[in-house]
Amino acid sequence: MIMKKTIAVLLILFPFIQSFGQIDSLREELNRLKLQNDVLKDHIICADKKFYEEEKKKLNVAITLGFKLTEKWKGLQNSTSIAAGQNRISQIKSIGSDNALGLNFEETLKEMIQNNLTDSFENIQFASDQVKENTQNRWKQIVNRILNNGVVQDLVNTNPFTSVASTIINSAIGFTKHDIDTYADIKVVPVGDLPKKYKNYRNEWKDKYDVIGSTSIKSYNNSQIVFTDETIKSFSNAIEPYIKLYDKMGQTTLKFEMQLEELKRLHIDYKDIISTYDKKLLEYLDIQKFSDMPDRIYELTNVNETADFPLYRKTIEREELTKARNHANQYSLFREKVNELNIKFYDINIEYFKAYADHLNMALDYTVSGRTKYDKVKILKAKEYLEEQIDICKKAKSDLLLEE
């Protein structure tokens, strides 16, 4: 503007200056000013165009990748890409019929109880066979109640062998036998003459005599612990490998869940804005569908580049684009947050799957040595499956959002 005024003044003064013989020098100055004006004009146009192109590029990136940003964020929140691996781990931890290790939980426990506790009844002295049978039945009832108790079943879902073993051992420690010896004097009286012949002695005896009562009864109750410390220890040793394995699996699962919770808290501030990033862009551009975005951006950013002074800056800074531009300018920050979440999320899951693969190795070693009764073939299949999930996680970890 200053340069234009200078040129105007020189044009006004030109007739007077001409009279003084300075035409050539003024013309030279005028050309110089025109050149400076053209250079300044080109500089302004270039600067405005560069700013315009950068801002439009950010808009185009937001349009192109904003949907992927939100989609990936939601996918990470839902953990869909590793659901199969986590389901297999649930089957590994399970004691149900569909567990991945071929374990029959109830039959395994019953067998250990039978071999290490119930069979020891054969080495115990009882007052009579009836007392022995009654004692065995009492013990079987206790075992059945423990295995079928609703409260115990809830504990089983957390740590199956530990919870049941503890209950069984506590019951075995206090389990006693009761030997009752009874001596009674029975008084009978005849109801008629005894028959001379005794062909049907028993029936006739019942007909001829009545039991009218007992004159004295003496009982001796001998309470004694049934299971020795050595017997209980043998049961404890038998179930120990299962307890160790499920304790380790429980610790791994707890660590995994805590790491996920920590990761959620780390990105909680961005949860709402990233999950609605694509919809907000539609709202700010005043359109309904993603397919309308390119036309809308062209409409709002179109510049007449053939004009003497193209309005790059004025166009890109128009009010209708302000919110959309501000939103687009945040893409780089959100992209970093999503990529950070992606890497940490899959690192956690890779560690989780690797830990369970180690647990399967432990189960296999125990089974090969005869200490547990898992299905070796199923263990190997489960391990192979987890290793595939680890590879899937590694690929997903490297699948990051692009910068542009």
ABEGO torsion letter per residue (X at the ends): XAAAAAAAAAAAAAAAAAAAGAAAAAAAAAAAAAAAAAAAAAAAAAAAAAAAAAAAAAAAAAAAAAAAAAAAAAAAAAGAAAAAAAAAAAAAABABAABAAGBBAAAAAAAAAAAAAAAAAAABBBABAAAAAAAAAAAAAAAAAAAABAAAAAAAAABAAAAAAAAAAAAAAABBBBBBBBBBBBBBBBAEBBBABAABAAAAAAAABBBAEBABBBBBBBBBBABBAAAAAAAAAAAAAAAAAAAAAAAAAAAAAAAAAAAAAAAAAAAAAAAAAAAAAAAAAGBABAAAAAAAAAAAABBBAABABBBAAAAAABAAAAAAAAAAAAAAAAAAAAAAAAAAAAAAAAAAAAAAAAAAAAAAAAAAAGABBBBAAAAAAAAAAAAAAAAAAAAAAABBBBAX
